[in-house]
Amino acid sequence: MTAPVLRMVGVSQQYGAGELAVSALSGIDLEVSPGELVAVMGASGSGKSTLLSIAGGLQTPTSGEVVIDGSHLSTASPNELAALRRRSVGFVFQDYNLVPTLTAMENVTLPLELDGVSRRAVRRAGKDALSLVGLADRGDAYPDDLSGGQQQRVAIARAIIGGRRLILADEPTGALDSVTGELVMRTMRGRIDSGAAGILVTHEARHAAWADRIVYLRDGRIVDETRRDAAESMLAVRA
C-alpha cells in the first residue's frame, strides 16, 4: 500500500488560555495519498484555513503530529522545515501572494532559486511550469501587468514547480470568473493525477466535485466525509 504524502494525527489548535481559550481544531485525523485530492468544506470559522496552514508546516499545532513524506514536522529544525516547504509543499492562496517586484518567471522559480538549484535548471523548470498553466509567453510580465486569473495561474505554477509532492490551496478560485476558475482546477487536478497529493479548501460545490474525497469541518472537528461517487451525488442534490 502506498504511504500517504500527508498524515495528520490527533491535531488540535488552541489560541489563548484559560477561560479565553478558543479551540480552532480538535483531534483532526487526516491522510492524503499520492494522486488524491481532498476538498475541505465548512462554514466560516470552522477551521479550514487553520487546518491547511498546519498541514503545510506554516503553523505549529498545540498538540498532535503532522508527517509530510515521512518527515515528522514536530522534530524538524527551522532550517529543515523551511527546506521541506520549499521542496515538497506548494501553496496556492486566494490573494495570489505574488512578489510585485518580481516577474512571473521569477515568482514561479523563487523556491528553486532559494534552494540553490542551478540557473539553467531553474529556467527550464520555470518555462515548463508556466507552459502548464498556459502562460509560456508571459514570463517577463510583472504581477500588476497580469489579470487576476493570470496571477492565480502564476501562483499555481509556483506551487507545482520542482515536482512538489503536496499541493495546498485555500479558496484558489474565489476571486476568479467561472472559466478561469475551471482552468485553475483543471491544472491542479492534473498535477494531482501526476502523483502529488492535494488539499483544496473551498465553499463551492462545483470545485469540490473535482476532489476524490470531501471532508466537512464544523467547529474545528471533522464531522463527515464522502468519497467521489457519493460526493458527486450529494453535491448534485445540494446544487
C-alpha positions as CSV (number, residue, x, y, z in Angstrom):
1,M,0.0,0.0,0.0
2,T,1.3,3.4,-0.9
3,A,2.3,5.6,2.0
4,P,0.4,8.8,2.4
5,V,2.1,12.0,1.4
6,L,0.4,13.8,4.3
7,R,-0.6,12.4,7.7
8,M,-2.2,14.4,10.5
9,V,-2.8,12.5,13.7
10,G,-4.7,14.0,16.7
11,V,-4.0,17.5,15.5
12,S,-5.5,20.3,17.7
13,Q,-5.0,24.0,17.7
14,Q,-5.9,26.3,20.6
15,Y,-5.5,30.0,20.9
16,G,-5.3,31.7,24.2
17,A,-5.5,30.1,27.6
18,G,-8.0,29.6,30.5
19,E,-11.5,30.9,30.1
20,L,-10.4,32.9,27.0
21,A,-9.1,29.8,25.1
22,V,-10.5,29.3,21.7
23,S,-10.3,25.9,20.0
24,A,-9.7,26.2,16.2
25,L,-9.1,22.4,15.6
26,S,-9.8,19.4,17.8
27,G,-8.4,15.9,17.2
28,I,-8.0,16.1,13.4
29,D,-7.0,12.7,11.8
30,L,-6.4,13.0,8.1
31,E,-4.3,11.2,5.5
32,V,-3.8,12.2,1.8
33,S,-2.2,9.8,-0.6
34,P,-0.4,10.3,-3.9
35,G,-2.9,11.0,-6.7
36,E,-5.6,12.1,-4.2
37,L,-7.3,15.5,-3.9
38,V,-9.2,16.1,-0.7
39,A,-11.7,19.0,-0.6
40,V,-12.3,20.6,2.8
41,M,-15.6,22.3,3.3
42,G,-17.3,24.0,6.2
43,A,-18.8,27.3,7.4
44,S,-16.7,30.3,8.0
45,G,-14.7,29.8,11.2
46,S,-14.9,26.1,11.1
47,G,-11.1,25.7,11.0
48,K,-10.5,25.1,7.3
49,S,-7.6,27.6,6.8
50,T,-6.0,26.6,10.1
51,L,-6.0,23.0,9.0
52,L,-4.3,24.0,5.7
53,S,-1.7,26.1,7.5
54,I,-0.8,23.3,9.9
55,A,-0.8,20.7,7.1
56,G,1.9,22.8,5.3
57,G,4.1,23.5,8.2
58,L,3.3,27.2,8.3
59,Q,1.8,26.8,11.8
60,T,2.7,24.5,14.7
61,P,-0.3,22.7,16.3
62,T,-0.9,22.8,20.0
63,S,-0.9,19.0,20.0
64,G,-0.8,16.1,17.6
65,E,1.6,15.1,14.8
66,V,2.0,16.2,11.2
67,V,4.1,14.0,8.8
68,I,4.9,15.0,5.2
69,D,6.6,12.4,3.0
70,G,7.9,10.6,6.1
71,S,9.2,13.7,7.8
72,H,7.8,14.5,11.2
73,L,7.4,18.2,11.5
74,S,7.5,18.3,15.3
75,T,11.1,17.1,15.3
76,A,12.3,19.2,12.3
77,S,14.6,22.1,12.9
78,P,13.6,25.5,11.5
79,N,16.0,25.1,8.6
80,E,14.8,21.6,7.9
81,L,11.2,22.8,8.0
82,A,11.9,25.6,5.6
83,A,13.7,23.2,3.2
84,L,10.7,20.8,3.3
85,R,8.3,23.6,2.4
86,R,10.5,24.7,-0.5
87,R,11.0,21.3,-1.9
88,S,7.8,19.4,-1.1
89,V,4.9,21.7,-0.4
90,G,3.2,24.1,-2.8
91,F,0.8,26.7,-1.6
92,V,-1.9,28.4,-3.6
93,F,-3.6,31.3,-1.9
94,Q,-6.8,33.2,-2.8
95,D,-5.0,36.5,-2.9
96,Y,-2.2,35.0,-5.1
97,N,0.6,36.2,-2.7
98,L,3.0,37.1,-5.6
99,V,6.0,39.3,-5.1
100,P,5.1,42.5,-7.0
101,T,8.7,43.4,-7.8
102,L,9.4,40.0,-9.5
103,T,8.4,38.9,-12.9
104,A,6.1,35.9,-13.4
105,M,9.1,33.7,-14.2
106,E,10.9,35.0,-11.1
107,N,7.9,34.4,-8.9
108,V,7.5,30.9,-10.1
109,T,11.2,29.9,-9.8
110,L,11.8,31.6,-6.4
111,P,11.6,28.4,-4.4
112,L,14.2,26.7,-6.6
113,E,16.4,29.8,-6.5
114,L,16.3,29.8,-2.7
115,D,17.2,26.1,-2.8
116,G,20.4,26.7,-4.8
117,V,19.3,24.9,-8.0
118,S,21.4,25.8,-11.0
119,R,20.3,28.7,-13.1
120,R,19.8,26.6,-16.2
121,A,17.7,24.0,-14.4
122,V,15.7,26.8,-12.7
123,R,14.9,28.5,-16.1
124,R,13.9,25.2,-17.7
125,A,11.6,24.3,-14.8
126,G,10.1,27.8,-14.8
127,K,9.3,27.6,-18.5
128,D,7.7,24.1,-18.1
129,A,5.6,25.3,-15.2
130,L,4.3,28.4,-17.0
131,S,3.6,26.3,-20.1
132,L,1.4,24.0,-18.0
133,V,-0.8,26.9,-16.9
134,G,-0.9,28.5,-20.4
135,L,1.4,31.4,-19.7
136,A,4.6,30.5,-21.6
137,D,4.6,33.9,-23.2
138,R,4.1,36.0,-20.1
139,G,7.2,35.1,-18.1
140,D,8.7,38.6,-18.3
141,A,5.4,40.3,-17.1
142,Y,5.1,41.7,-13.6
143,P,2.0,40.8,-11.5
144,D,0.5,44.3,-12.0
145,D,0.5,43.7,-15.7
146,L,-1.4,40.4,-15.4
147,S,-5.2,39.9,-14.9
148,G,-6.4,38.2,-11.7
149,G,-6.8,34.9,-13.5
150,Q,-3.3,35.1,-14.9
151,Q,-1.9,35.9,-11.5
152,Q,-3.6,32.9,-10.0
153,R,-2.2,30.7,-12.7
154,V,1.3,32.0,-11.9
155,A,0.6,31.1,-8.3
156,I,-0.4,27.6,-9.4
157,A,2.8,27.3,-11.5
158,R,4.9,28.3,-8.4
159,A,3.1,25.7,-6.4
160,I,3.8,22.8,-8.8
161,I,7.3,23.7,-9.9
162,G,10.0,21.2,-8.9
163,G,7.7,18.2,-8.5
164,R,6.2,19.3,-5.2
165,R,4.5,16.3,-3.5
166,L,1.9,18.2,-1.6
167,I,-0.3,21.0,-3.0
168,L,-2.4,23.1,-0.6
169,A,-4.9,25.5,-2.0
170,D,-7.0,27.9,0.1
171,E,-10.1,29.1,-1.9
172,P,-7.9,29.4,-5.1
173,T,-10.8,30.3,-7.3
174,G,-12.7,32.7,-5.0
175,A,-11.9,35.9,-6.9
176,L,-12.0,34.4,-10.4
177,D,-14.6,34.1,-13.1
178,S,-16.1,30.7,-13.8
179,V,-14.0,30.0,-16.9
180,T,-10.7,30.9,-15.3
181,G,-11.7,29.1,-12.1
182,E,-12.3,25.9,-14.2
183,L,-8.8,26.2,-15.7
184,V,-7.2,26.6,-12.3
185,M,-9.0,23.5,-11.0
186,R,-8.1,21.5,-14.2
187,T,-4.4,22.5,-13.7
188,M,-4.4,21.5,-10.1
189,R,-6.2,18.2,-10.8
190,G,-3.6,17.4,-13.5
191,R,-0.8,17.8,-11.0
192,I,-2.5,15.6,-8.5
193,D,-3.1,12.9,-11.2
194,S,0.6,13.0,-11.9
195,G,1.3,11.8,-8.4
196,A,1.1,14.7,-6.0
197,A,-1.4,14.8,-3.1
198,G,-3.6,17.8,-2.6
199,I,-6.0,19.6,-0.2
200,L,-8.4,22.1,-1.5
201,V,-10.3,24.5,0.8
202,T,-13.5,25.6,-0.9
203,H,-17.0,26.7,-0.3
204,E,-18.2,25.9,-3.9
205,A,-19.7,22.6,-4.7
206,R,-18.6,22.7,-8.3
207,H,-15.0,22.9,-7.3
208,A,-15.3,20.3,-4.6
209,A,-16.6,18.0,-7.3
210,W,-13.0,17.8,-8.6
211,A,-11.9,16.1,-5.4
212,D,-11.6,12.4,-4.7
213,R,-12.9,13.0,-1.1
214,I,-14.8,15.7,0.6
215,V,-14.1,16.3,4.3
216,Y,-16.6,18.5,6.2
217,L,-15.5,20.6,9.2
218,R,-17.7,22.0,11.9
219,D,-16.3,23.9,15.0
220,G,-12.8,22.5,14.3
221,R,-13.8,18.9,14.0
222,I,-14.3,16.5,11.1
223,V,-18.0,15.7,11.2
224,D,-18.4,13.9,7.9
225,E,-16.5,12.6,4.9
226,T,-17.6,11.4,1.5
227,R,-15.8,9.7,-1.4
228,R,-16.0,10.9,-5.0
229,D,-19.1,8.9,-6.2
230,A,-21.1,9.6,-3.1
231,A,-19.9,13.2,-3.1
232,E,-20.9,13.8,-6.7
233,S,-24.4,12.6,-5.9
234,M,-24.7,14.6,-2.7
235,L,-23.4,17.8,-4.3
236,A,-25.8,17.4,-7.3
237,V,-28.7,17.3,-4.8
238,R,-27.4,20.3,-2.8
239,A,-26.9,22.3,-6.1
